[in-house]
Amino acid sequence: MSILADPNRREFLKAATLGAAGLVVGFYVPAGRRFAHAAEAPAAPAAPPLPQANAFLRIAPDGTVTVLLAHSEMGQGIWTSLPMLIAEELDFDVSKMKVEHAPAAPAYFHTAFGAQMTGGSTTTWSEFDRYRQVGAIARALLVQAAAQRLGVDAAACRTENGAVIAGDRRLRYGELADDAAQLPVPASVALKDPKDWKVIGQPTRRLDTPEKINGTAVFGLDVRLDGLLTAVVARSPVFGGKVKSFDASAALAVPGVRKVVQVPSGVAVVADHFWAAQQGRDALKVDWDLGAGAALDTVAMLAEYRKLAAADGKVAAAAGDAPGALAKADKVVDVEYVAPYLAHAPMEPLNATVRIATDRCDVWTGTQMQTGEQMAAAAITGLKPEQVHIHTTFLGGGFGRRATASADWVSEAVHVATAAGATVKTVWTREDDVRGGYYRPMVVHRIRAALGSDGLPAGWDHTIVSQSVMAGTPFESMFAKTGIDPSSVEGAADSPYLKAIPNHRVQLQDYRAPVPVLWWRSVGHSHTAFAMECMVDELARAAGIDPVEYRRRLLADQPRLRAALDLAAAKAGWRSPLPAGRARGVAVHESFGSFVAQVAEVSVEGGRIRVHRVVCAIDCGIAVNPKTIEAQMESGIAFGLGAALSSAITFKDGRVQQSNFDDYRVLRLPDMPKVEVHIVPSRERPGGVGEPGTPPIAPAVANAVAALTGQRLREMPLRLRA
C-alpha cells in the first residue's frame, strides 16, 4: 500500500512497489535549486510540504524495513548513512534495515540539480532533512495506528527499537504497517532534538559490507541475463576521429563472434563472451579519418598554456588594485604551478547491459546520473523516458567518470544493442577506460604575490589556464553565464586567503582542445588547493614565519578553517622533533562545505618521495557516521596521493601515451601512509566528505618536500630534481 498526496505519481509508485504490502512512505523536495559551490553547498532548501512522493521507506507486515536510495552507492558509504537518518527518527535498528537503489524517475530528483544523480559530495547534506522527515512521518503514522488499535491517546504511546509501546503493551511495526498505510499523512512532523539522537553521530558499520565480502553484491560487470551477448567497441585512437571503412572478415572468423556492427562511437564486435569479443576486435581492420585530434601533444599544449598564463584573462574575482600593489612592492614572489590531465581510473571499467523490447528498454549499469542515462536511451530508442528502466547496480568506483552529460558509455551500449538486435553487455577494457577520454583538465596557475612589511601578502595576482568541464554541456548555460566556468576557479577565486588580502585578482584563460574533460574527484579544488597552499607556504618561508602560524594569521576571520588547522597541527605534533631525514608539510582547504587540514610527514628514499604519515582533521558539520568520514578521508588521501606522486595523462601525435595501471600509476599498497583522522565537533549542517580529503594532500606533501630538501616542486606529479 502507498501513502500518496500527488496523484500524478500514483502509477509510478504502484509499479515501483509492485507486490509489496505494508507501509510505503514518500517525501519530496523541490528540484529547482541550482547547483551550489563551495560554502554554498550545505545550505538546505526550505522544508517541503509533507508528504509528496520522492524516496521511499517500506515497512512490510513481517517487520522488514527497506530504504530506497535516490543516490548511487559507489563506495562512499551512503548505503549506511542515509538509512541512519531514517532509523534515527523511526526508532529502528539500522543494522536490520535493507537497502535498495531506487528506480530512475523524476520522483528521485536531487534537490539541487533537478535530476537524479550522485556527485559533488552532496548526498548527505541534500538528504539530511528529508530522510529524517520520512522516518518521522512513518513513526507518526505507526503511533497513530497503534493508538487506535489499543484505544489510547497517541500521546500515551512511545516508540522503541521497531515497536510502539503503550504501558505494558507492545506492537511491532510490521503488525501496524497496513493500518498505518490507511491513515492521512500529518501536515507536519517534529524532528528530534540533536541532544536526543541515538543513531546520528555513532560510528556505524557499513550495511553493504557483508554482500561485498560474500560476493552477492551486484556490480555492472556481474549482470547475467538469458541470451546475453558481450560487446567491445573499436574506437578512434585519437579524439574526434571517425570510421572511414572497416573489414570485419577476420573478426567474424573468431569462434564465438556473432556480429560486427558500426555505431556512432566506432565499430562493435558482438560475441558470446568477452574473450571472443576482445579477440574479434583485435582482428578487426578499421580505416580511420583521424581529423584535427591527431596533432594533440601535451608538450606543445603546455607551452601554449604558459603563454596564456602571462596574458590577461576573464576576471573571476577582484578587489582593490592587485597590479598596482605588485608594481609598488619591494618583494614579489612570481611562480607557476602545473597539474596534468588525469584519468578517473575506477577499479571497475565502464560497462552497461541493455535489453530493448517494443515498448521498453532496460539498462543495468553503475551510474552517477540516472536521469541523463534515461533521457539518452529514450532518445536513441524512440521510447518515452518512463519506458526506459535504469537498474542501478553498485558502482566499482566513480570519481565523476560515471556522471557525464553525454551519457557516453550508456548511449554507446544502447546503440550496440539496437544495431545487434540482441541483449548486449558492452564492456570497456582497462585500456579503453584510460585512453577513452574524460579527464581532469591540465591546468597552469601563475601567481604573483607582493609581501608587505609584516610578511603577509599585500597583493595577489593569479591567472588560471584550464579547459572548462562544462563547455558544450547543458550545464554551461546554467553555471558559466559570465563566460567563466566556476569549477575552473573554485578554491581560488573564493579562497578565504584572498579575503585577507586587500588587493587581489583571479583571472581565467579558457583553453579549448579536443580532449574530453570532466569533473574528477574534488573537481577544481584538485588543482587550486595545490596552487593556493603551495604559494602560501612559499610566502610563509619567504617571510620567515612558521607555515602554520602564517596560515593562522591569514585565516583570522575563518574559525572553522583555523579549528581544523589547529587540530591537525596539534595531533601531528607540528613543532615536535622528527627523526633525521624526515620533515612535515601542512595544507588546509575548504571544499564542498567541509574544512580539511592535513599534515604530511615525508622522507626521500632512493630519490623517491615517501609519505609515512598523514594527520587529517575535518570539520564537516554534523558527523552522521564517523566511520564513513574516517574511511572517506583515508580514501581521498590515497586518491590524491596517487595523483601527487605518480599519475599523469599525456598525448603525443594525438594518442594517449598511457594504457593501464603499469604506466598510469595510482597509489599502491606499499606506498599507503599511516593516516589518522580527527573530526572537529560541530553542530553546523553537514558538508561533503567524499571529495574534500583529496585537495590538501598534494600541497601538504610538496610543502614537506620543500622543508626537507629545499626543492620547491611546483608541477605534479612531484619529481625530485637530481
PABA-723778 format. One record per residue (C-alpha): residue in one letter; x, y, z. Coordinates in steps of 0.25 Angstrom, whole numbers, plus 5000, padded with zeros to 4 digits. Layout:
<kelums>
AXYZ ...
</kelums>
This chain:
<kelums>
M500050005000 S500450144998 I500350275005 L500250384994 A499850524992 D500150544978 P499250474968 N500250494957 R501250404963 R500250294967 E500450194955 F501950214956 L501850174971 K500950054968 A502050004958 A503150034968 T502549964979 L501849844972 G501649734981 A502049804994 A500949805004 G501049895017 L501450035018 V502150125008 V502550265011 G502950375001 F503450505002 Y503850614993 V504850734992 P504650834981 A505650814970 G505950954965 R507050994974 R508251014965 F509650954968 A510351014980 H511851034980 A512851024992 A512251085005 E510851104998 A510650954997 P510250915012 A509151025011 A507850935011 P506550975004 A505351005012 A504550895018 P503650835007 P502150815010 L501850675015 P501750575008 Q501950564994 A502650454987 N504150454985 A504850344992 F504250235000 L504250155013 R503550015012 I503149945025 A502649805022 P501649725030 D502749635034 G503449755040 T504549775029 V504949915027 T505549955014 V506150085010 L506150124995 L507350214992 A507150334982 H508650334980 S509750234976 E510650154985 M512050154979 G512850134992 Q512550264999 G511650205009 I510250255007 W509750115007 T509850135022 S509850285025 L508450305019 P507750195026 M508350245039 L507650375037 I506250295035 A506650205047 E506850325056 E505450375054 L504850245053 D505450185065 F505950055058 D507149975058 V507950025046 S508749895045 K507449825042 M507049915030 K507049865016 V507449965005 E507249974990 H507550064979 A506350144975 P505850134960 A506150254951 A504950344952 P504650494954 A504150454968 Y505650434972 F506250564966 H507350624974 T506950754982 A507950844976 F508250784962 G506750754957 A507250624952 Q507450484959 M508950484961 T510050464971 G511250554971 G511950684977 S511950624991 T510550664992 T509750534996 T509750555012 W509450705013 S508450695002 E507650585009 F507950615023 D506550675025 R505650595016 Y506250455020 R505950495035 Q504650545031 V504250415025 G504550345037 A503750445046 I502550425037 A502650275037 R502750285052 A501550375054 L500650285046 L501050165053 V500850225066 Q499450275062 A499150135057 A499550075070 A498750175078 Q497450145070 R497649995072 L497950005087 G496950105089 V497850205095 D498350345092 A499550355083 A500250435094 A500250315103 C501050235092 R502550235090 T503450165081 E504650085083 N505449985074 G504349965064 A503149955073 V502050045078 I501950035093 A500750075102 G500850035116 D501149895117 R500649865102 R501549865090 L501249855076 R502349835065 Y502449925053 G502049805044 E500749785051 L500349925049 A500849955035 D499549925028 D498750005037 A499750125037 A499650125022 Q498150155022 L498350285031 P498450425026 V499850475026 P500150585036 A500350725031 S501650745039 V502550665047 A503550705058 L504950645057 K505750605069 D506650705076 P508050675074 K508250645089 D507350525087 W508050465076 K508450315078 V508850285063 I509350405057 G510850425061 Q511050285065 P512150205058 T511350105050 R511849985041 R511449985027 L510249915023 D510749875009 T512049805015 P511449665016 E510949655002 K512249714996 I513049615004 N512249495001 G512049524986 T510549544986 A510749694983 V510449724968 F511249824960 G511049854946 L512049744941 D511349644950 V509949654942 R509549524936 L508349504927 D507849394918 G508349404904 L509349514908 L510449554898 T511649634901 A512249744892 V513549824892 V513649944883 A514849994874 R514850144876 S515750244869 P517150254874 V517050404875 F515950484880 G514950534869 G515350424859 K514350354850 V514150224843 K514450234828 S514350084826 F514549944832 D514749804829 A514049704838 S514449574831 A515549534841 A514749574853 L513549494849 A514449374847 V514849374862 P514049264869 G512849324877 V512749454870 R511349474865 K511349614859 V512149734855 V511349864855 Q511650014853 V511150104864 P511450254865 S512650234874 G513350134865 V513149984862 A512649884872 V512949734872 V511849654878 A512149514883 D511649404892 H512649454903 F513749554906 W514949484901 A514349454887 A513949594886 Q515349644890 Q516049554880 G515049594870 R515349744872 D516849714871 A516549644857 L515749764852 K516249854842 V515849994843 D516250114834 W516050244842 D515950384838 L516750444850 G516450584848 A517050704856 G517250624868 A518450554862 A519250674865 L519050674880 D520350684888 T520350724903 V521750774902 A521350874891 M520050904899 L520750934912 A521551034904 E520251104899 Y519751094914 R520951174919 K520751284908 L519351294912 A519751304927 A520551424924 A519351504918 D518051564924 G516851474924 K515451484929 V515351534943 A514751434953 A514951514966 A515651644969 A515751744980 G516651874981 D517751884971 A518651764970 P519551804958 G519751934965 A520151874979 L521151784971 A521751894964 K521951974977 A522551854985 D523951834989 K523851684989 V522951604979 V522851454978 D522551404964 V522351254962 E521651154953 Y520951024957 V520550914947 A519550804948 P519450694937 Y518250634931 L517750514940 A516950394937 H515850354947 A516250204946 P515250134955 M515449994958 E514249944950 P514349994936 L513150054929 N512049954925 A510549954922 T509549844919 V508449874910 R507149804907 I506149864897 A504749824894 T503649884886 D503149974898 R504249974908 C505749984909 D506549924921 V507949974925 W508749914936 T509949994940 G510650064951 T510350214948 Q510450344956 M509450414947 Q508150324945 T507350444938 G508350464928 E508550324924 Q507050304924 M506850424914 A507950384905 A507450244904 A506050294901 A506550384890 I507350274883 T506150164884 G505050264881 L504350224894 K503850314905 P504750334917 E503850264926 Q503950144917 V505450134920 H505750064933 I507050094939 H507549984948 T508650044957 T509649944961 F510749964971 L511850054965 G513249994965 G513750144967 G513250264960 F514050394964 G513250474954 R513450384942 R512150314943 A511450454942 T511550504928 A510650604922 S510750524909 A510350394916 D511550334907 W511650194911 V510250164913 S509850234900 E510850144893 A510350024899 V508950054895 H509450074881 V510149944881 A508949864886 T508049934875 A508949904864 A509149764869 G507749734871 A508049664884 T508249684899 V509749724900 K510649764911 T511649864905 V512949854913 W514149954913 T515549894916 R516449964925 E517250014913 D515950064907 D515650134920 V516950204922 R517050244907 G515550264905 G515450404910 Y514850494920 Y516050544928 R516250644939 P516750764931 M518250804930 V518450934937 V519451044939 H519451144950 R520251274950 I520251344963 R521051474967 A520951524981 A521451644988 L521951635002 G521651755012 S522551795023 D521951695032 G522251585023 L520751565019 P520351575005 A519951715001 G519551684987 W519251554979 D519051544964 H518651404959 T518351344945 I517851204943 V517851144929 S516951024928 Q515950954920 S514550964924 V513850834928 M512450904926 A512750954912 G511850894902 T510950834912 P509550874917 F510250924930 E510951034922 S509751124921 M509451094935 F510751114942 A511651194933 K510751304929 T511951414930 G512851324922 I513551274934 D513351124938 P513251134953 S513850994954 S515151044948 V515351154958 E514751094971 G515651094983 A516451204977 A515451314973 D514651294986 S515951254995 P515751305009 Y517251355008 L516851454998 K515851515007 A517051555016 I517851615004 P517351765001 N517851754986 H517551624979 R517151584965 V516851444960 Q516751424944 L516351314936 Q516851274922 D515951174916 Y516751074907 R515950994896 A516450864892 P515850734886 V516250664899 P514950624906 V514950674921 L514150654933 W513950674948 W514950584955 R514950554970 S514950694976 V514850764962 G515550894962 H515950884976 S516850774972 H517850874966 T517451004972 A517750954986 F519150914981 A519451054975 M518851124987 E519451044998 C520851034992 M520851184989 V520451215003 D521551125008 E522551194999 L522151335005 A522251285019 R523651235017 A524051365009 A523451445021 G524251355031 I522951315038 D522551175043 P521551125032 V520451085042 E520551225049 Y520551295035 R519251225031 R518651255045 R518951405043 L518351405029 L517151325034 A516851405046 D515351425042 Q515251275038 P514951205051 R514551075044 L515851065036 R516651105047 A516051005056 A516350895046 L517750945044 D518050955059 L517550815062 A518350755051 A519550825055 A519350785070 K519150635067 A520350635057 G521250695067 W521550805058 R522750865065 S523250735071 P524550685066 L524550575055 P525550465052 A526750505043 G526350505028 R524850545031 A524050675030 R522650715031 G521750805022 V520350855024 A519150895016 V517750945019 H516650955009 E515150975009 S514350904999 F512850854997 G512450915011 S513550845019 F514850895024 V516050805024 A517550815029 Q518650715027 V520050695032 A520950605023 E522150545029 V523150505017 S524550455014 V525350435002 E525750294999 G526650254987 G526250384980 R524750364982 I523750434991 R523250345002 V522050395011 H522050325024 R520950385032 V519750485029 V518950545040 C517650595036 A516650685043 I515250715037 D514050805041 C512950745032 G511850805041 I510950695047 A511650565046 V510650465043 N511550345043 P512950365048 K513350225042 T512950275028 I513650405030 E514950335034 A514850245022 Q514650355012 M515750435018 E516650315016 S516150295002 G516250434998 I517650445003 A518050314995 F517350364983 G518050504983 L519450444987 G519450354975 A519250484966 A520250554974 L521350454973 S521050374960 S519850394951 A519850474938 I519250464925 T520050514913 F519850524898 K520750504886 D520350504872 G518850514877 R519050384885 V518950364900 Q520250304904 Q519750224916 S518950104916 N518750024929 F519250034943 D520649994939 D520850134932 Y519750214938 R520150184953 V519150204964 L519550194979 R520050044982 L519849974996 P521349985000 D521250134998 M520050165006 P520450245018 K519850235032 V518650325033 E518050385045 V516750455044 H516150545055 I514750605054 V514550745059 P513250745067 S512150825060 R510650855060 E510750925047 R509950865035 P510650745029 G511650775018 G512250675008 V513250565011 G513450484998 E514350594992 P514950695002 G516050595007 T516750594993 P517150744991 P518050775003 I518950645001 A519750684989 P520150824995 A520450765008 V521450675002 A522050774993 N522250865005 A522850755013 V523850725002 A524250875001 A524450875016 L525350745015 T526150775003 G525950914999 Q525450884986 R524150944983 L523350854974 R522250924966 E521850824956 M521050694958 P521350584959 L522450624968 R523850594963 L525150624971 R526250684963 A527550614962 
</kelums>
